[in-house]
Amino acid sequence: MFRMHALAAAASLSLAIFSSGVDAANPLGIAFKTVTNVSLYGKPTGMLIAGRCNRNDPAFQSARQKGAEVLAYINPVARPDHFVCALDTGFYMNDIGQVPLWPYPTYGQRSPWPNTRMTDIRAGSDWADWVVKYVEGLMREGKVDGVFLDTVGIRPWSSLAEWNSWPQSEKNAFAAGNVDLVRRLDARRRAIDPDFIIVSNNVWEAGTMKAVEAERYLDGVVIEHPKPLNPWHVNYVARPFGNLGHRRVLVIANSRSEAQAWAKVKGVTHVSDQTSAQYKNPNPPPVAFQKLSDR
Protein backbone atom coordinates (compact mmCIF):
# COMPACT_ATOMS: atom_id res chain seq x y z
CA MET A 1 0.00 0.00 0.00
CA PHE A 2 1.32 3.45 -0.77
CA ARG A 3 1.31 6.38 1.61
CA MET A 4 0.67 9.81 0.11
CA HIS A 5 3.19 12.50 0.91
CA ALA A 6 1.79 15.87 1.94
CA LEU A 7 0.82 17.95 -1.07
CA ALA A 8 0.93 21.72 -0.89
CA ALA A 9 -2.31 23.53 -1.58
CA ALA A 10 -3.55 27.06 -1.17
CA ALA A 11 -7.22 26.20 -0.74
CA SER A 12 -8.91 27.39 2.42
CA LEU A 13 -10.82 25.25 4.88
CA SER A 14 -13.30 28.08 5.17
CA LEU A 15 -14.96 26.61 2.08
CA ALA A 16 -18.13 24.60 2.57
CA ILE A 17 -16.43 21.23 2.93
CA PHE A 18 -18.80 19.42 5.24
CA SER A 19 -21.69 17.27 4.10
CA SER A 20 -23.72 17.85 7.24
CA GLY A 21 -23.44 18.15 10.96
CA VAL A 22 -23.46 14.38 11.38
CA ASP A 23 -21.47 11.54 9.88
CA ALA A 24 -22.44 11.26 6.22
CA ALA A 25 -20.06 8.46 5.23
CA ASN A 26 -20.28 4.73 5.94
CA PRO A 27 -17.88 2.22 7.52
CA LEU A 28 -15.05 0.68 5.53
CA GLY A 29 -13.26 -2.42 6.82
CA ILE A 30 -9.92 -3.72 5.50
CA ALA A 31 -9.48 -7.47 6.02
CA PHE A 32 -6.23 -8.49 4.36
CA LYS A 33 -5.43 -11.48 6.58
CA THR A 34 -8.32 -12.65 8.79
CA VAL A 35 -12.07 -12.15 8.94
CA THR A 36 -12.21 -10.96 12.55
CA ASN A 37 -14.91 -8.23 12.80
CA VAL A 38 -15.90 -8.71 9.14
CA SER A 39 -19.44 -9.63 10.21
CA LEU A 40 -19.83 -6.18 11.82
CA TYR A 41 -19.75 -4.65 8.34
CA GLY A 42 -22.49 -6.93 7.02
CA LYS A 43 -25.16 -4.26 6.65
CA PRO A 44 -26.45 -2.22 3.72
CA THR A 45 -23.90 0.50 2.86
CA GLY A 46 -21.05 -1.25 4.68
CA MET A 47 -17.92 -1.97 2.65
CA LEU A 48 -15.09 -4.49 3.00
CA ILE A 49 -11.80 -4.91 1.15
CA ALA A 50 -10.75 -8.56 1.03
CA GLY A 51 -7.07 -9.44 0.89
CA ARG A 52 -5.03 -11.04 -1.84
CA CYS A 53 -5.30 -14.48 -0.19
CA ASN A 54 -8.61 -14.58 1.75
CA ARG A 55 -11.33 -13.18 -0.50
CA ASN A 56 -12.95 -16.64 -0.88
CA ASP A 57 -13.59 -16.88 2.86
CA PRO A 58 -17.33 -17.49 3.46
CA ALA A 59 -17.43 -14.53 5.85
CA PHE A 60 -17.29 -12.14 2.91
CA GLN A 61 -20.21 -13.80 1.14
CA SER A 62 -22.17 -13.71 4.38
CA ALA A 63 -21.52 -9.99 4.70
CA ARG A 64 -22.59 -9.46 1.08
CA GLN A 65 -25.84 -11.32 1.69
CA LYS A 66 -26.57 -8.88 4.49
CA GLY A 67 -25.96 -5.88 2.24
CA ALA A 68 -22.25 -5.08 2.39
CA GLU A 69 -20.13 -4.45 -0.68
CA VAL A 70 -16.94 -6.49 -0.95
CA LEU A 71 -14.01 -5.33 -3.07
CA ALA A 72 -11.17 -7.61 -4.12
CA TYR A 73 -7.63 -6.31 -3.57
CA ILE A 74 -5.32 -6.49 -6.57
CA ASN A 75 -2.08 -4.67 -7.31
CA PRO A 76 -1.50 -4.29 -11.06
CA VAL A 77 1.59 -2.12 -10.55
CA ALA A 78 3.76 -4.38 -8.36
CA ARG A 79 4.58 -8.09 -8.51
CA PRO A 80 5.84 -9.81 -5.34
CA ASP A 81 9.35 -11.22 -5.47
CA HIS A 82 8.28 -14.44 -3.77
CA PHE A 83 5.26 -16.73 -3.57
CA VAL A 84 2.48 -15.29 -1.37
CA CYS A 85 -0.42 -17.72 -1.82
CA ALA A 86 -2.12 -19.64 -4.61
CA LEU A 87 -4.90 -17.07 -5.06
CA ASP A 88 -2.37 -14.28 -5.40
CA THR A 89 -0.28 -16.28 -7.89
CA GLY A 90 -3.45 -16.76 -9.93
CA PHE A 91 -3.58 -13.01 -10.44
CA TYR A 92 0.09 -12.93 -11.38
CA MET A 93 -0.32 -15.09 -14.50
CA ASN A 94 -0.23 -18.31 -12.42
CA ASP A 95 3.56 -17.90 -12.24
CA ILE A 96 5.15 -14.74 -10.84
CA GLY A 97 8.21 -15.39 -12.96
CA GLN A 98 6.13 -14.90 -16.11
CA VAL A 99 4.88 -11.41 -15.25
CA PRO A 100 6.39 -8.81 -17.64
CA LEU A 101 8.31 -6.19 -15.68
CA TRP A 102 8.83 -2.47 -16.16
CA PRO A 103 11.53 -2.08 -18.81
CA TYR A 104 13.12 1.18 -17.57
CA PRO A 105 15.88 2.15 -16.89
CA THR A 106 16.70 -1.55 -17.30
CA TYR A 107 14.28 -4.47 -17.30
CA GLY A 108 13.04 -5.32 -13.79
CA GLN A 109 15.09 -2.64 -12.04
CA ARG A 110 12.24 -0.56 -10.62
CA SER A 111 10.69 -1.51 -7.28
CA PRO A 112 7.66 0.43 -6.00
CA TRP A 113 7.63 -1.33 -2.61
CA PRO A 114 9.98 -3.62 -0.63
CA ASN A 115 10.17 -7.18 -1.97
CA THR A 116 8.38 -6.31 -5.22
CA ARG A 117 9.19 -5.48 -8.82
CA MET A 118 7.27 -2.94 -10.88
CA THR A 119 5.22 -4.56 -13.62
CA ASP A 120 5.07 -3.48 -17.24
CA ILE A 121 1.92 -1.43 -16.86
CA ARG A 122 2.40 0.41 -20.15
CA ALA A 123 -0.62 0.76 -22.39
CA GLY A 124 -1.15 -2.34 -24.52
CA SER A 125 1.41 -4.50 -22.71
CA ASP A 126 0.85 -8.22 -22.27
CA TRP A 127 0.56 -7.62 -18.54
CA ALA A 128 -2.12 -4.94 -18.95
CA ASP A 129 -4.04 -7.32 -21.21
CA TRP A 130 -3.84 -9.99 -18.51
CA VAL A 131 -5.11 -7.64 -15.77
CA VAL A 132 -8.12 -6.66 -17.88
CA LYS A 133 -8.90 -10.31 -18.55
CA TYR A 134 -8.51 -11.22 -14.88
CA VAL A 135 -10.84 -8.46 -13.66
CA GLU A 136 -13.32 -9.35 -16.38
CA GLY A 137 -13.37 -12.83 -14.84
CA LEU A 138 -14.22 -11.32 -11.44
CA MET A 139 -17.07 -9.40 -13.04
CA ARG A 140 -18.50 -12.56 -14.56
CA GLU A 141 -17.92 -14.69 -11.46
CA GLY A 142 -20.09 -12.45 -9.29
CA LYS A 143 -18.44 -13.22 -5.95
CA VAL A 144 -17.23 -9.67 -5.31
CA ASP A 145 -18.80 -6.28 -5.95
CA GLY A 146 -15.72 -4.62 -7.34
CA VAL A 147 -11.96 -4.17 -7.21
CA PHE A 148 -9.56 -2.10 -5.15
CA LEU A 149 -6.69 -1.25 -7.51
CA ASP A 150 -3.72 -0.67 -5.26
CA THR A 151 -1.25 2.06 -6.33
CA VAL A 152 -2.91 2.57 -9.73
CA GLY A 153 -2.71 6.30 -10.43
CA ILE A 154 -0.53 9.18 -11.54
CA ARG A 155 2.70 7.88 -9.93
CA PRO A 156 4.15 5.51 -7.32
CA TRP A 157 4.67 7.24 -3.96
CA SER A 158 7.14 5.04 -2.10
CA SER A 159 10.62 6.54 -1.89
CA LEU A 160 11.93 3.16 -3.05
CA ALA A 161 10.49 3.87 -6.51
CA GLU A 162 12.85 6.88 -6.87
CA TRP A 163 10.24 8.75 -8.90
CA ASN A 164 12.09 12.06 -8.79
CA SER A 165 14.97 10.52 -10.74
CA TRP A 166 12.75 9.27 -13.59
CA PRO A 167 13.02 11.05 -16.95
CA GLN A 168 9.79 12.73 -17.99
CA SER A 169 9.26 10.23 -20.82
CA GLU A 170 9.19 7.38 -18.30
CA LYS A 171 6.83 9.25 -15.99
CA ASN A 172 4.53 9.88 -18.94
CA ALA A 173 4.57 6.19 -19.92
CA PHE A 174 3.63 5.15 -16.40
CA ALA A 175 0.76 7.62 -16.13
CA ALA A 176 -0.54 6.81 -19.62
CA GLY A 177 -0.47 3.09 -18.89
CA ASN A 178 -2.47 3.54 -15.70
CA VAL A 179 -5.04 5.71 -17.46
CA ASP A 180 -5.38 3.17 -20.26
CA LEU A 181 -5.85 0.34 -17.75
CA VAL A 182 -8.77 1.98 -15.95
CA ARG A 183 -10.29 3.05 -19.28
CA ARG A 184 -10.30 -0.55 -20.47
CA LEU A 185 -11.63 -1.87 -17.17
CA ASP A 186 -14.46 0.65 -17.28
CA ALA A 187 -15.34 -0.39 -20.83
CA ARG A 188 -15.52 -4.05 -19.81
CA ARG A 189 -17.66 -3.43 -16.73
CA ARG A 190 -20.08 -1.30 -18.75
CA ALA A 191 -20.48 -4.23 -21.13
CA ILE A 192 -20.60 -7.00 -18.50
CA ASP A 193 -21.79 -5.59 -15.17
CA PRO A 194 -22.33 -1.82 -14.85
CA ASP A 195 -22.84 -2.24 -11.10
CA PHE A 196 -19.25 -3.46 -10.66
CA ILE A 197 -17.25 -0.99 -8.57
CA ILE A 198 -13.75 0.19 -9.52
CA VAL A 199 -11.67 2.36 -7.19
CA SER A 200 -7.96 3.15 -7.33
CA ASN A 201 -5.74 3.62 -4.30
CA ASN A 202 -4.02 6.74 -5.58
CA VAL A 203 -4.73 10.17 -7.05
CA TRP A 204 -4.50 11.38 -10.62
CA GLU A 205 -2.48 14.55 -10.37
CA ALA A 206 0.77 15.44 -8.63
CA GLY A 207 2.62 18.70 -9.06
CA THR A 208 2.63 19.63 -12.73
CA MET A 209 1.58 16.14 -13.85
CA LYS A 210 -2.10 15.49 -14.40
CA ALA A 211 -4.02 12.52 -15.74
CA VAL A 212 -7.44 13.50 -14.48
CA GLU A 213 -9.16 12.00 -17.53
CA ALA A 214 -8.81 8.69 -15.66
CA GLU A 215 -11.29 9.84 -13.03
CA ARG A 216 -14.22 9.45 -15.43
CA TYR A 217 -13.49 5.72 -15.65
CA LEU A 218 -13.55 5.17 -11.88
CA ASP A 219 -16.24 5.24 -9.22
CA GLY A 220 -13.73 7.01 -7.02
CA VAL A 221 -10.40 6.75 -5.27
CA VAL A 222 -8.91 5.76 -1.94
CA ILE A 223 -7.07 8.38 0.10
CA GLU A 224 -4.74 6.48 2.41
CA HIS A 225 -3.72 8.06 5.73
CA PRO A 226 -3.95 11.73 4.72
CA LYS A 227 -3.10 14.50 7.13
CA PRO A 228 -6.24 15.51 9.04
CA LEU A 229 -8.60 17.48 6.79
CA ASN A 230 -5.77 18.89 4.69
CA PRO A 231 -7.11 21.26 2.02
CA TRP A 232 -5.72 19.47 -1.03
CA HIS A 233 -7.41 16.16 -0.21
CA VAL A 234 -10.57 17.88 1.03
CA ASN A 235 -10.97 19.41 -2.41
CA TYR A 236 -9.95 16.25 -4.24
CA VAL A 237 -12.52 13.95 -2.60
CA ALA A 238 -15.34 16.19 -3.80
CA ARG A 239 -14.65 15.44 -7.47
CA PRO A 240 -17.45 13.73 -9.43
CA PHE A 241 -15.57 10.69 -10.85
CA GLY A 242 -17.59 8.24 -13.00
CA ASN A 243 -21.21 8.51 -14.12
CA LEU A 244 -22.53 5.02 -13.40
CA GLY A 245 -24.37 6.11 -10.27
CA HIS A 246 -22.33 4.36 -7.58
CA ARG A 247 -19.70 6.87 -6.58
CA ARG A 248 -17.30 5.51 -3.93
CA VAL A 249 -14.62 7.71 -2.37
CA LEU A 250 -12.83 6.05 0.52
CA VAL A 251 -10.63 7.59 3.22
CA ILE A 252 -8.40 5.41 5.39
CA ALA A 253 -7.74 7.70 8.34
CA ASN A 254 -5.05 7.57 11.01
CA SER A 255 -7.40 7.15 13.95
CA ARG A 256 -11.03 6.72 14.89
CA SER A 257 -11.47 10.43 15.57
CA GLU A 258 -9.92 11.34 12.21
CA ALA A 259 -12.18 8.84 10.43
CA GLN A 260 -15.18 10.46 12.07
CA ALA A 261 -13.98 13.88 10.94
CA TRP A 262 -13.44 12.72 7.35
CA ALA A 263 -16.91 11.15 7.38
CA LYS A 264 -18.37 14.65 7.48
CA VAL A 265 -16.39 15.92 4.47
CA LYS A 266 -18.31 16.50 1.27
CA GLY A 267 -17.71 13.70 -1.25
CA VAL A 268 -16.44 11.01 1.13
CA THR A 269 -18.63 7.89 1.07
CA HIS A 270 -16.71 5.43 3.32
CA VAL A 271 -14.12 5.74 6.09
CA SER A 272 -11.79 3.40 7.96
CA ASP A 273 -9.72 4.08 11.08
CA GLN A 274 -7.11 1.40 10.38
CA THR A 275 -3.38 2.06 10.39
CA SER A 276 -1.20 0.08 7.97
CA ALA A 277 -0.26 -2.22 10.86
CA GLN A 278 -3.97 -2.96 11.38
CA TYR A 279 -4.81 -4.08 7.86
CA LYS A 280 -4.87 -7.69 9.07
CA ASN A 281 -8.54 -7.28 10.02
CA PRO A 282 -10.91 -4.36 10.56
CA ASN A 283 -11.66 -2.62 13.81
CA PRO A 284 -15.30 -2.23 14.83
CA PRO A 285 -16.97 0.29 12.49
CA PRO A 286 -15.75 3.82 13.27
CA VAL A 287 -19.03 5.47 12.18
CA ALA A 288 -22.68 4.51 11.96
CA PHE A 289 -24.29 3.17 8.79
CA GLN A 290 -25.97 5.83 6.66
CA LYS A 291 -28.32 5.58 3.73
CA LEU A 292 -26.75 6.08 0.29
CA SER A 293 -28.90 7.71 -2.38
CA ASP A 294 -27.71 5.23 -5.04
CA ARG A 295 -29.16 2.18 -3.28
Secondary structure, DSSP 4 states (H G I P E B T S, - for coil): ---PPP------TTS--BS-SS--SEEEEEESS--TTGGGG-STT-EEEE-TTTTTSHHHHHHHHTT-EEEEEE-SSEEESS---HHHHHHTTTSGGGS-B--SSSTT---SSTTEEEB--STT-HHHHHHHHHHHHHHHH-SSSEEEEET-SS---SGGG-GGGS-HHHHHHHHHHHHHHHHHHHHHHHHH-TT-EEEEES-SEETTEE-GGGGGGSSEEEEESPPTT-HHHHHHTT----SSS----EEE-SSHHHHHHHTTBTT--EEE---GGGTTSPPSPSS-----TT-
